[in-house]
Amino acid sequence: MKQQPFVVHGTGLGLRRVLLDSLEYRIPRQIGFMEVAPENWISVGGSLGRKFAAIADRIPITAHGLSLNIGGSAPLDEAFLHRVKKFLDRFNIGIYSDHLTYCADDGHLYDLLPIPFTEEAVSHVVQRIKRVEEIIERPFVIENASYYAAPSSELTEIEFINAVLEEADCQILIDINNIYVNSVNHRYDPEEFIKSLPGDRIAYAHIAGHYNEEDDLIIDTHGADVIDPVWRLLEVAYEHFGVFPTLLERDFNIPPLEDLMTEVDRIAAIQQRFQKRGINESVRQHA
């Protein structure tokens, strides 16, 4: 009988190779799930592969891709997608996501570049999402991306994202930090943006840090601690939609696990506060 994919709950942490030794034998109870880039693990064997398998067999894993090129004009790499499917099946992974960007043309561009916010691009992305889902035989989730230019835009960012979600009938991995970064770089209200998303399509969330290049230019790095305005946006999202699974991303300048757990614990504390608030409000309504 085929095993059902794991479902994610609570707080998560991105699994990076430097954390393998710290997590191989003991995963802190506060961590409800972990996330990996499948590109980094599909072909890994040896001691690293054994350590990863030991962790993945004990805790739910999500797969967050880096190179699918969902918005690109080059044909989808279907051979790669079949390898991804085998990886998802091996570890009972229910969520496979990638960025709402393009990253390849005649070869890989090694960057996540913005898709023009147009109706034509919506139709193009929707067709590719449906093909991805045919191959992986499970839902495909898109992540809102940070971007530094908006070429040929006919729609706003939120209009574009919502159109893709609706027409593809897919879910979103909501990146709270990317919303904050874009709101500063492109001068919009991040709280209004969050509230304009369809809450019933949120699969889970990312929260991360960034780098301030200038007062009006932020670079999305995932290489620093989460700042207070980003924590506040997470609270806004919980307040508006209810609590959803949320994962701490840290890709560079990765501190020891105990330091990362400080931010994981903060996510958990915020979740508990809003869950308790929701219970109290329900009790009052039925009193």
Sequence and secondary structure as in RCSB ss.txt:
>XXXX:A:sequence
MKQQPFVVHGTGLGLRRVLLDSLEYRIPRQIGFMEVAPENWISVGGSLGRKFAAIADRIPITAHGLSLNIGGSAP
LDEAFLHRVKKFLDRFNIGIYSDHLTYCADDGHLYDLLPIPFTEEAVSHVVQRIKRVEEIIERPFVIENASYYAA
PSSELTEIEFINAVLEEADCQILIDINNIYVNSVNHRYDPEEFIKSLPGDRIAYAHIAGHYNEEDDLIIDTHGAD
VIDPVWRLLEVAYEHFGVFPTLLERDFNIPPLEDLMTEVDRIAAIQQRFQKRGINESVRQHA
>XXXX:A:secstr
         SEEEE  GGGHHHHSS   TTEEEEEE GGGTTT  HHHHHHHHHHHTTS EEEE S   TT SS 
  HHHHHHHHHHHHHTT   EEEESSEEESSSEEEEEE    SHHHHHHHHHHHHHHHHHHTS EEEE    S  
TT SS HHHHHHHHHHHHT EEEEEHHHHHHHHHHTT  HHHHHHTS GGGEEEEEE   EEEETTEEE  S S 
  HHHHHHHHHHHHHH    EEE   SS   HHHHHHHHHHHHHHHHHHHHHHHHHHHHHT 
